[in-house]
Amino acid sequence: MRQTTIIGFVLAGLACLTPTTTAQRRVSDLELLVRTAVHEAGWQDTGDMEAIYAVLAAGAAREGIRFSSYARAYSSRLHAGDVSRRWAAELTEDCAAPPSWPRFAYQRRGEEVLVRPHPPWAHYRARCLEVVARARRVLAGELVHRCERTPHDWGGRLDRERAARLGLVPLVCEPGPDGPPRGDYYARPSLLRAESVAESATAEGAAAE
């Protein structure tokens, strides 16, 4: 995954209470999902969008807030445009060229930095349209995550040490036709305990009927 987001849930409860701007309110759930998935997993999605959506949808349901509010809170820097790939926060349903699309690409070779023209947006628009189509299927419930249970958080390689310190439980996510998801997905122990208690109460209630 390209961004450290594993601690997003720590701030979600407070950030989701912050009033959004008029511009933010006009962003659709589909665009929020597209922006998050592309920023976290890139254009070649292998199941991350479904898992990311599961994290956000479940979190919104837990907090009793809208999907859009939880999505913005969980990845607040991304949706505020405060990331190096700012263009990801500008993706739209019609896949118009993001205003911040880079003009140059930089590659470090030792102490030397090579600068070359970045491919134009026209070379990426077809990929964007494919991601938008995938997001529509995810929101419609046609594509769902392949993790062993609904994940509570996601992260990447650089988040693993922090996740271990927090005691998050790594989840196994089955690979799809194109391979396994690129990111790591986790369950929170506190929520696992709460879910276990709720399941036990439900089972006891059913047995008593």
N, C-alpha and C positions, 0 to 999 in steps of 0.2 A: 504494500500500500504506500501511497506517496506522501501521506500527511500523518503526523502524530495526532490521533484523535482518541486514544484510549482513555484519556481523562475527561473527555467531553461530558460524560454523564455526571461528573462532580459538579459542573457548573450548570447543567441543564435545568435543574429545579429553580435556580434563581434567574438565569438568563431568559427563560421562557416567559417570565413575568414582565420583561422590559417591553414597553410599547414599540411596535414596529412602525416604520415610516410608510407613507402612502405608496411609495415605489415598491417596497417589500411586499405589501399586501396584494399587489397586482401579480406577483409571481405565482404561477400555478403549482400545485403539488407535483405535477409531472416535471416541470422545469427544475424544481428543487431536487427531485430524485435524480434527474439527468446530471445536474451540476455536481451533486455529491458523488455519484457513481463514477463519472469521468475523472473527477479530481482524485478520487481514491484508487481507482483501478485502471485508469486509462481507457483507451478506445476498445481494446480487445477484451471484452467482458467474458469471463468464464463462470459466471454464477455469483459474482460479487453484488451485482445490483439487487438480486433477489434477497440475499442475506442482509444487505444494508437496509433495504426496505423493511425487512422483518424487525430489525433493531428499532428503527424509527417508528413504525406503526405500533409495535408493542409498547414502546416507551410513551407514546402519545396516549394510548389507551390507559396505561397505568396512572399517568398524571391527570387524566381527564381533560386533555387539551387537544387542540387541532394538530393534525399531522404537520402542517406548515410551521406551527410554533415550535414544536419539538425538534423538527429538522433544523431550523435556524439556530436553536439553542445548542444542539449537539455539535454542530459544525459552525460555530459562530464566526470564526475568522474567515472561513471560506465564503459564507454568504454575505459577509461585510466587505468582501473583496480584498481582505488583508492577507493575501497569500502570494507567493511568487508567480504562480500561474493564474493570475487574476482573470484571464479570459474564461476560465472554467466557471466563474461566478456570473458570467454574462451569456451563457448558452440559453437559447430560447427554443420554443417548440418548432418554429419555422426554420431553425438553423441559419439565421442570418449571421453574417460575419461578426464575431465579438469585437467591440471597439479596441480591446487591449491585445488582440492577436499579435504575436511578436513579428517584427520585421527581420530580426537577425537571430541566428542560433549560435551558441557559444559552446566550445568543446575544449576542455583542458587536456593538454598533453605535457606532463611534467610541469615545468614552470611556464610553459607557453600556452596561451589561450588563442585558439583558432576562432575566427569570426567568419561566418558565411551567411548568405541570405536564407531566411527561414522559408520553407514551402508556404505558398499562399493558402488562404482559407479554402479556396475552391478545391484544393486537393483533399480537404478533410470533410467537406460538407456531406458527402455520401455516408461517411462513417457516423457523422452526427445524426443524420436521418435514421440510420439503423439503430442507434442508441435510443432515440425518441420512440421508435416503433417498439423496441424491447420494453421501454418504460411503460408504454400503454398496456402491454400484456401483463406486466408485473402488477400494475395498479388494478387491472381487471381480474386478477387472481389466476390468470392462465399460466404464469410462471411463478414458482414458489421456491424458497430456499431448500437446500439439500443437507442442512446440518441436522445432527441427531436430535436437537431440540431448538426451540426458538432462541436465537442469540440475544443477549442483552447489550453487548458492546462489540466493537471491531477495532482492529489495530493492524500494524504491519511489523516487519522484522525489527525495526528500531524500538517498538513498543513492548517487546517480549519481556525484557527485564522489569519494566515498570508493572506490567500485568502480573508477573510472578510476585512482586512485592505487595501488590494489592490483593493477592490471593484469588485472582480471577481463574475460572476453570476453563481450560481450552476445550473447544468442541470439535468433534470430527464432522467435517462436511464432505459428503460424497462428491467425487468428480462427475462432471457432466460430459456430454459428447466432446467438448473442446478442452477437457481437463479440469483440474480442481480450481476452486476460487483462488485468487492471488493473495487475498488478505487472510488474517487470523480472526476467528470469531470466538467469543467468550460468553460464559454465564457468570453472573454474580452470585456468590454463595448466599448472601442475604435473601435474594429473590428466589433462589432454589429452595431455601428453607420455607419461605412464605408460600411458595407454590405447593410444596409437599404438605404443609398444614392444611391448605385449602382443599387439596385433593383428598386428604384423609377425612376432613369434615364432610365433604360431598359423599364419599363412600359410606361413612357412618349414617348419614341421613338417608341414603338410598336403602341401606340394610334395615333401617328402622321402619320403613314404610310397609 
